Amino acid sequence: MLNPLLEFLLPTKVRQLFSEVEQLLKLLMTSPASSCEADRSFSTLRRLKTYLRNTTTQKRLN
């Protein structure tokens, strides 16, 4: 998926001249636009920890 987009953005001659720019474009295209995914994973982790704390029984503590 990345290669056709790169071919469109950077023709071969330009890619050869500006290899650093090509690397930067690859990094920018793969980085997330927001931190939403990280926030969701922390939220899920917090819910799991809360559940485990609330269901702690004597049997699990031993």
GROMACS elastic network, one bead per residue, 0.5 to 0.9 nm:
[ bonds ]
;  ai    aj funct       b0    kb
    1     4     6  0.61434   500
    1     5     6  0.69644   500
    2     5     6  0.53397   500
    2     6     6  0.61245   500
    2     7     6  0.86355   500
    2    26     6  0.79288   500
    2    29     6  0.81938   500
    2    30     6  0.89797   500
    3     6     6  0.50054   500
    3     7     6  0.60264   500
    3     8     6  0.85318   500
    4     8     6  0.61801   500
    4     9     6  0.86383   500
    5     8     6  0.50908   500
    5     9     6  0.61793   500
    5    10     6  0.84298   500
    6     9     6  0.50086   500
    6    10     6  0.56365   500
    6    11     6  0.79383   500
    6    22     6  0.80420   500
    6    25     6  0.82011   500
    6    26     6  0.81107   500
    7    10     6  0.52904   500
    7    11     6  0.55907   500
    7    12     6  0.73037   500
    7    15     6  0.88907   500
    8    11     6  0.66170   500
   10    13     6  0.80236   500
   10    14     6  0.59048   500
   10    15     6  0.58071   500
   10    22     6  0.77386   500
   11    14     6  0.54633   500
   11    15     6  0.61945   500
   11    16     6  0.88237   500
   12    15     6  0.50084   500
   12    16     6  0.62692   500
   12    17     6  0.87827   500
   13    16     6  0.51996   500
   13    17     6  0.64245   500
   13    18     6  0.87415   500
   14    17     6  0.51200   500
   14    18     6  0.60419   500
   14    19     6  0.82949   500
   15    18     6  0.52517   500
   15    19     6  0.56050   500
   15    20     6  0.87607   500
   15    21     6  0.78896   500
   15    22     6  0.63226   500
   16    19     6  0.58445   500
   16    22     6  0.89575   500
   17    20     6  0.88201   500
   18    21     6  0.52880   500
   18    22     6  0.64819   500
   18    23     6  0.89386   500
   19    22     6  0.50171   500
   19    23     6  0.63853   500
   19    24     6  0.87218   500
   20    23     6  0.50718   500
   20    24     6  0.62141   500
   20    25     6  0.86315   500
   21    25     6  0.61266   500
   21    26     6  0.86020   500
   22    25     6  0.51084   500
   22    26     6  0.62571   500
   22    27     6  0.87240   500
   23    26     6  0.51148   500
   23    27     6  0.63136   500
   23    28     6  0.86937   500
   24    27     6  0.51135   500
   24    28     6  0.61570   500
   24    29     6  0.86173   500
   25    28     6  0.50476   500
   25    29     6  0.60733   500
   25    30     6  0.86260   500
   26    29     6  0.52410   500
   26    30     6  0.63281   500
   26    31     6  0.87403   500
   27    30     6  0.53208   500
   27    31     6  0.61544   500
   28    31     6  0.53854   500
   28    32     6  0.83138   500
   29    32     6  0.80216   500
   31    34     6  0.88014   500
   32    35     6  0.71755   500
   32    36     6  0.88167   500
   32    37     6  0.85451   500
   33    36     6  0.86534   500
   34    37     6  0.76247   500
   34    38     6  0.87832   500
   35    38     6  0.53991   500
   35    39     6  0.62586   500
   35    40     6  0.87593   500
   36    39     6  0.50830   500
   36    40     6  0.62089   500
   36    41     6  0.87683   500
   37    40     6  0.51328   500
   37    41     6  0.63773   500
   37    42     6  0.87882   500
   38    41     6  0.51895   500
   38    42     6  0.63184   500
   38    43     6  0.86098   500
   39    42     6  0.51809   500
   39    43     6  0.61225   500
   39    44     6  0.86422   500
   40    44     6  0.61588   500
   40    45     6  0.85734   500
   41    44     6  0.50643   500
   41    45     6  0.61515   500
   41    46     6  0.85851   500
   42    46     6  0.60875   500
   42    47     6  0.86328   500
   43    46     6  0.50696   500
   43    47     6  0.62756   500
   43    48     6  0.86833   500
   44    47     6  0.51385   500
   44    48     6  0.62329   500
   44    49     6  0.86777   500
   45    48     6  0.50909   500
   45    49     6  0.61900   500
   45    50     6  0.85767   500
   46    49     6  0.51728   500
   46    50     6  0.61296   500
   46    51     6  0.85943   500
   47    50     6  0.50944   500
   47    51     6  0.61397   500
   47    52     6  0.86522   500
   48    51     6  0.50921   500
   48    52     6  0.62046   500
   48    53     6  0.86205   500
   49    52     6  0.50836   500
   49    53     6  0.61125   500
   49    54     6  0.85557   500
   50    53     6  0.51293   500
   50    54     6  0.61141   500
   50    55     6  0.86021   500
   51    54     6  0.51623   500
   51    55     6  0.61458   500
   51    56     6  0.86312   500
   52    55     6  0.52418   500
   52    56     6  0.61551   500
   53    56     6  0.53912   500
   54    57     6  0.86246   500
   55    60     6  0.89705   500
   56    59     6  0.81560   500
   56    60     6  0.62951   500
   56    61     6  0.71272   500
   57    60     6  0.53712   500
   57    61     6  0.63833   500
   57    62     6  0.89809   500
   58    61     6  0.50500   500
   58    62     6  0.64160   500
   59    62     6  0.55782   500
